[in-house]
Amino acid sequence: MLRTRVRRLTQTVTGTAMTVTHGLGAVPEVWHLEPTSDKGLGRCYVVPGTVLTNTINIMCSVESAVTVDVFCQNYQGRLY
């Protein structure tokens, strides 16, 4: 299993997508976005259809910079 956590600060412009490089080298099978402050709760999300091989796009709908933690996982191999 490959795992990564990336911390980024979003832009202050509402509705601007930001690309975050997760570095797994594959499309993550599981991801989670966690704002580190209350102002980002429920307002930051992953843009649907933009989770790619080394990047994930996030958007924030609040007009303020928000620090977010992006968690990604990729399972490799089979579980028996």
C-alpha positions in Angstrom: 0.0 0.0 0.0 1.3 3.5 -0.9 0.3 6.4 1.3 1.0 10.1 1.2 -0.1 13.3 3.1 0.4 16.7 1.6 -0.3 20.0 3.3 -1.2 23.0 1.1 -2.6 26.5 1.5 -5.5 27.3 -0.8 -5.8 30.5 -2.8 -7.8 33.4 -1.5 -10.0 33.6 -4.6 -13.3 31.7 -4.3 -13.8 28.9 -6.7 -10.3 28.6 -8.1 -9.1 25.0 -8.5 -5.6 24.3 -7.1 -3.5 21.4 -8.3 -1.8 19.4 -5.5 1.0 16.9 -6.4 0.6 13.7 -4.3 3.6 11.8 -5.9 2.2 8.3 -5.7 3.0 7.6 -9.3 -0.5 6.1 -9.9 -4.1 7.2 -9.6 -5.0 7.0 -5.9 -7.9 4.7 -5.1 -8.8 6.5 -1.9 -8.4 10.1 -1.0 -9.5 12.5 1.8 -9.3 16.2 2.2 -9.1 17.7 5.7 -9.1 21.4 6.4 -7.0 22.3 9.4 -9.2 25.3 10.4 -12.9 25.7 11.0 -13.4 28.2 8.2 -12.7 25.4 5.6 -15.0 22.8 7.1 -17.6 21.8 4.5 -16.2 24.4 2.0 -13.2 22.6 0.6 -13.6 19.6 -1.8 -11.9 17.6 -4.4 -13.0 18.5 -7.9 -14.9 15.5 -9.4 -13.0 13.8 -12.2 -9.7 15.5 -11.6 -7.9 12.8 -9.5 -5.0 11.9 -11.9 -1.7 9.9 -11.8 0.3 12.4 -9.8 -2.1 15.2 -9.1 -5.4 15.9 -7.4 -7.4 19.2 -7.8 -9.0 20.8 -4.9 -11.4 23.8 -4.6 -12.4 26.0 -1.8 -15.7 28.0 -1.7 -14.7 30.5 1.0 -12.9 33.7 0.1 -10.0 33.1 2.4 -6.8 31.1 2.4 -7.3 27.7 4.1 -4.7 25.1 5.0 -5.7 21.6 4.0 -4.2 18.2 4.4 -4.7 15.9 1.4 -4.4 12.2 2.2 -4.1 9.6 -0.7 -3.8 5.9 -0.7 -3.2 3.3 -3.4 -3.4 -0.4 -2.9 -1.0 -2.5 -4.8 -1.2 -6.2 -5.0 -4.0 -8.5 -3.8 -5.3 -9.0 -0.3 -5.7 -12.7 0.5 
